Amino acid sequence: MEFLGFTLDVIGKLLVGFTAIMVHHRFLLEHKVDEFVFKTMQRERVLGVIGIILIIIGYILQVPGKL
């Protein structure tokens, strides 16, 4: 049961992160923004992707201990 809770927690975090990245992407495509805002949003997007990758790596490293 602990493994299921852990897995659902990670899936939830990934969904929130992915959703935030997609909102940034959609905003950049549909709205006119100045160069400063554009660069800031690109940086945030990169950090979001790195965060998602770290969540996945952390999940993989912790799974053996949860089984």
C-alpha positions as CSV (number, residue, x, y, z in Angstrom):
1,M,0.0,0.0,0.0
2,E,2.9,2.3,0.7
3,F,4.2,1.7,-2.8
4,L,0.9,2.7,-4.3
5,G,0.7,5.9,-2.4
6,F,4.3,6.8,-3.4
7,T,3.5,6.0,-7.0
8,L,0.4,8.1,-7.1
9,D,2.3,11.0,-5.4
10,V,4.9,11.0,-8.1
11,I,2.3,10.8,-10.9
12,G,0.5,13.8,-9.4
13,K,3.7,15.8,-9.2
14,L,4.5,15.0,-12.8
15,L,1.1,16.0,-13.9
16,V,1.3,19.4,-12.2
17,G,4.8,20.0,-13.6
18,F,3.7,19.0,-17.1
19,T,0.6,21.1,-17.0
20,A,2.7,24.2,-15.9
21,I,5.1,23.6,-18.8
22,M,2.3,23.3,-21.3
23,V,0.6,26.5,-20.1
24,H,3.9,28.3,-20.6
25,H,4.2,26.9,-24.1
26,R,0.7,27.8,-25.1
27,F,1.1,31.3,-23.7
28,L,4.3,31.8,-25.7
29,L,2.6,30.7,-28.9
30,E,-0.7,32.7,-28.5
31,H,0.4,36.0,-26.9
32,K,2.7,38.7,-27.8
33,V,5.4,39.1,-25.1
34,D,8.5,41.2,-24.9
35,E,12.0,39.7,-25.0
36,F,12.5,39.8,-21.2
37,V,9.3,37.9,-20.5
38,F,10.0,35.5,-23.4
39,K,13.5,34.6,-22.0
40,T,12.2,34.3,-18.5
41,M,9.5,31.9,-19.6
42,Q,12.0,29.8,-21.6
43,R,14.2,29.6,-18.5
44,E,11.2,28.5,-16.4
45,R,10.3,25.9,-19.0
46,V,13.8,24.4,-18.9
47,L,13.8,24.4,-15.1
48,G,10.4,22.7,-15.2
49,V,11.7,19.9,-17.5
50,I,14.7,19.4,-15.3
51,G,12.4,19.2,-12.3
52,I,10.3,16.5,-14.0
53,I,13.4,14.6,-14.9
54,L,14.7,14.7,-11.3
55,I,11.3,13.5,-10.0
56,I,11.5,10.5,-12.3
57,I,15.1,9.7,-11.3
58,G,14.2,10.0,-7.6
59,Y,11.2,7.7,-8.2
60,I,13.4,5.1,-9.9
61,L,16.0,5.3,-7.1
62,Q,13.4,4.9,-4.4
63,V,11.3,2.1,-5.9
64,P,13.5,-0.8,-4.8
65,G,13.2,0.3,-1.2
66,K,9.4,0.5,-1.4
67,L,8.9,-3.0,-2.8
